[in-house]
């Protein structure tokens, strides 16, 4: 029986050893494009409704590993920044919407080169709202008006008291 157990253990070890091969360096290749026109797609933004001065993260993929991805706001072509595509051919960059941008509909574009050397453009629609949110209405300093209002109420009450006293004295006369 010990010979049978020894044979079983050796068979299991041999089968396990066959499944393990020495680790080899892995290379990441990005899918290539066979089109000659600029390839396009959709970029991802963390917030599609923004205000001037707000920072958003733009991300996407399909660019050549190590290539520069330029990010801009259109119309107008306002440069927002750039990033380098990683080994997985993707990028992710935090960009700030300029404070000079007016409210309206815009497109954030990420431009670069795909793995085949062709131009690649990704875009994401964003809506820029008014700076500072809602407009301010009314007043933050209502104390003078409150004091004036209370004063007028007291003057009115005193006038009523004076008129009633005069009427009651004239009725007695």
C-alpha positions as a printed Julia matrix, in Angstrom:
173×3 Matrix{Float64}:
   0.0     0.0     0.0
   2.8     2.46    0.64
   4.09    1.94   -2.89
   0.62    2.72   -4.24
   0.43    5.92   -2.14
   3.92    6.94   -3.23
   2.93    6.44   -6.88
  -0.23    8.51   -6.38
   1.71   11.36   -4.73
   4.3    11.33   -7.53
   1.57   11.35  -10.17
  -0.14   14.33   -8.53
   3.17   16.22   -8.24
   4.03   15.51  -11.87
   0.62   16.7   -13.07
   0.91   19.86  -10.98
   4.43   20.6   -12.21
   3.31   20.35  -15.84
   0.73   23.12  -15.23
   3.36   25.53  -13.93
   5.65   27.07  -16.5
   8.26   29.71  -15.7
   6.82   33.22  -15.75
   7.54   35.14  -18.9
   7.36   38.87  -19.43
   3.95   39.89  -20.68
   3.55   42.59  -23.25
   0.38   44.58  -23.63
  -0.7    45.37  -27.11
  -3.5    47.7   -27.9
  -6.01   46.84  -30.59
  -4.95   48.34  -33.86
  -7.12   50.25  -36.24
  -7.15   49.59  -39.95
  -9.08   52.74  -40.84
  -7.34   55.68  -42.41
  -9.73   58.39  -41.34
  -9.44   59.65  -37.75
 -11.08   57.12  -35.48
 -13.58   58.53  -33.04
 -15.37   57.41  -29.94
 -16.74   58.61  -26.66
 -14.7    60.02  -23.81
 -15.97   59.75  -20.24
 -16.32   62.77  -17.94
 -17.09   62.65  -14.22
 -19.73   65.38  -14.54
 -21.59   66.42  -17.68
 -22.96   69.62  -16.12
 -20.13   71.89  -14.98
 -19.46   75.47  -13.95
 -16.5    77.68  -14.84
 -13.59   76.89  -12.51
 -14.79   73.33  -11.8
 -12.4    70.39  -12.18
 -13.59   67.24  -13.98
 -11.83   64.01  -14.87
 -11.75   63.03  -18.54
 -10.87   59.46  -19.51
 -10.89   57.21  -22.55
  -8.96   54.57  -24.45
  -7.72   53.36  -27.81
  -4.59   55.54  -27.97
  -1.06   54.34  -28.67
   0.73   53.36  -25.48
   3.0    56.21  -24.36
   1.48   58.73  -26.77
   0.3    62.2   -25.75
  -3.45   62.81  -25.52
  -4.41   66.5   -25.83
  -7.67   67.6   -24.17
  -9.57   70.67  -25.39
 -12.94   72.41  -25.0
 -14.87   73.1   -28.22
 -16.1    75.23  -29.84
 -13.12   77.5   -29.51
 -10.41   74.88  -29.1
  -9.54   76.01  -25.56
  -6.67   73.81  -24.32
  -7.54   72.08  -21.03
  -4.45   69.9   -20.64
  -2.83   66.67  -21.78
  -2.0    63.19  -20.52
   0.05   60.2   -21.6
  -1.7    56.99  -22.64
  -0.74   54.1   -20.39
   0.33   50.57  -21.28
  -3.36   49.64  -21.57
  -3.8    52.44  -24.18
  -6.07   54.5   -21.91
  -5.75   57.88  -20.24
  -7.39   59.72  -17.36
  -6.74   63.4   -16.63
  -8.21   65.99  -14.28
  -8.87   69.25  -16.14
 -10.34   72.57  -15.02
 -13.01   74.42  -16.99
 -11.65   77.98  -17.48
 -13.44   80.74  -15.56
 -13.74   82.75  -18.8
 -16.05   80.17  -20.43
 -19.62   81.37  -20.94
 -22.66   79.24  -20.13
 -23.73   76.91  -22.96
 -23.21   73.52  -24.61
 -19.65   72.39  -25.3
 -17.67   69.29  -26.26
 -14.57   68.09  -24.45
 -12.29   66.42  -27.0
  -9.34   64.12  -26.4
  -7.05   63.94  -29.45
  -4.06   61.73  -30.06
  -2.72   58.79  -32.05
  -4.09   55.25  -32.11
  -1.78   52.19  -32.05
  -1.64   52.14  -35.88
  -0.43   55.74  -36.02
  -3.78   57.15  -37.15
  -5.42   60.2   -35.59
  -7.91   59.37  -32.81
 -10.48   61.78  -31.36
 -12.8    61.06  -28.44
 -15.5    63.48  -27.35
 -17.93   64.05  -24.49
 -20.76   66.6   -24.38
 -20.85   68.94  -21.38
 -23.13   71.79  -20.38
 -21.47   74.77  -18.73
 -23.76   76.56  -16.29
 -23.52   80.11  -15.03
 -20.59   80.83  -12.71
 -21.58   80.9    -9.06
 -24.83   78.99   -9.52
 -28.1    80.87   -9.02
 -28.15   84.67   -9.0
 -28.35   86.41   -5.64
 -31.64   88.17   -4.91
 -32.74   90.06   -1.83
 -30.44   91.22    0.92
 -28.25   89.55    3.48
 -28.48   92.57    5.81
 -32.13   92.87    6.87
 -31.49   94.26   10.38
 -32.03   97.97    9.5
 -35.32   97.19    7.75
 -36.49   95.05   10.67
 -35.72   97.8    13.2
 -37.49  100.39   11.0
 -40.54   98.12   10.65
 -40.82   97.54   14.41
 -40.41  101.27   15.0
 -43.26  102.08   12.6
 -45.52   99.54   14.32
 -44.79  101.12   17.72
 -45.48  104.63   16.35
 -48.78  103.4    14.86
 -49.8   101.74   18.15
 -48.99  104.94   20.06
 -51.06  106.98   17.59
 -54.04  104.65   18.09
 -53.75  104.99   21.88
 -53.57  108.82   21.64
 -56.63  109.02   19.34
 -58.69  106.74   21.6
 -57.83  108.78   24.71
 -58.85  112.03   22.97
 -62.16  110.51   21.87
 -62.9   109.18   25.33
 -62.08  112.58   26.94
 -64.23  114.45   24.4
 -67.11  112.04   25.05
 -66.89  112.82   28.78
 -67.03  116.54   28.18
